[in-house]
Every structure is written in C-alpha cells, then in structure tokens.
C-alpha cells in the first residue's frame, strides 16, 4: 500500500510540530512523530479498515495522547491519501474548511 500526503496534510503536520515545539519538550515531539510513523506504517501494511470511520469514506486515527487526529481516505486499491492532521481541541467546523 502506498501512502501519500496532501499539501494540507503536510501544512497541518508542520503546524502541529511548530505548536508542540512551543509548548512541549523534544521528547514529546519525538513521541508524536513516532506515533504518526507507526500509523503510516500500519496503513502501508494494509490495516486501513481498523481505523475509525469519519465523514463519508474518510477514516481517522488518534495520535498518542495529544488530541491530534490524522484523517485519510483510500483513493485507489493500493493508495491511501492523508488529508490532514487536526487538533481536536479546535472548532470541529474547521475540519470541513480544511478538507475543501
């Protein structure tokens, strides 16, 4: 399985890393990165359906204890597209705006 990231996913991931660098230590940042890589590796291994179904054909995974959710969708039989990373403490209506 191939996992690709949209520009929005890349931007929101970087935004979260920046936020974590402002309020957490390098150790917490490393845990977040490692947890994200673990989820991506599970998707590569084909474990797509084990994650929570969200909007329509979109699924999501909670990353660690940081209240961050990664949203993704199966685009083709062998391709998953990561749509965005979202801090669940924000207004949930922002998700719809980011997915447009």
N, C-alpha and C positions, 0 to 999 in steps of 0.2 A: 504494500500500500504506500502511496506517495502522499505526503502532507505538504501543502503549500500555504503560505501566509499572504493575506491581502495587505494592501497598503495601510488600511485602517487597523488591522491586527498588529502590524509592525509598529505603527504610531502609538497605539494604546498600550502595547507592551513596553515600549520605551518610556511612555508617560508614567506607567506604574513603577518601573525601575527608578526613574528620577524621584518620584514621590517616596519610595522606600529609602532611597539614599539620603533624603532629607530628614526622615523621622526614625529610621531603624539603623542597625549596625550592618556591617558587611556580612556577618553570619546570617542574618535574616534574609538578606538579598540572595545569598548563595542558596538558602533553603528554597526560596521562591523559584529561582532559576532551575534548580534540581527537580523540584516538583513539576514544573512546566515541562521539562525534558522528559520526565517519566510519563506524563500523559501523552506527549507526542509519540514516544516510543510504543505505548500501548495502542495508539491509533495506527502506527506503522505495522504493528503486529496483527491488525485486523480486529481489534476489540472495540470497534465503533459502537455497537449496539449495547454495550454495558454502561454507557453514559446516559444521563438523564435527558429525556426528550424535552425540548423547549418549544419555541414557536415553529409551527409547520414542520418542516423536515430538518430543522436545526436542533442540534444537541448541545449540551454544555457539560463542563466538568468544573467542580470546585477545586481551586488550587490551594492546598495547605489550609492553614488557619487564618489566612489573610483576607478572607472575604472577597477573593477575586474569582471571577468565573471566566472561563475560556469558552467561547461559542464557536461551533464548527458545523460543517454540513458536508455530506458525501456528495460530491459533484459528478463523479464518474464511478464506474465499478472499482477502479483502482486508485482513486484520488479523493482526498479529503481536503477541504479548504477551511483554514482557520479564519474566522470572520473578524473577531475582536476579543479583547480582554476587557473586563468590566469590573470595577469595584462596586460591590453590591450595596455599599453604603450611600451610593449616589441615587438620584432620582431615577427610577426604573424606566421612565419615559425616554430617557436619553438613549437607551438601547435602540429603540426604533429609529431615532435620528441617525445614530451611528451606522446602522445596518443599511441605510438608504444609499 
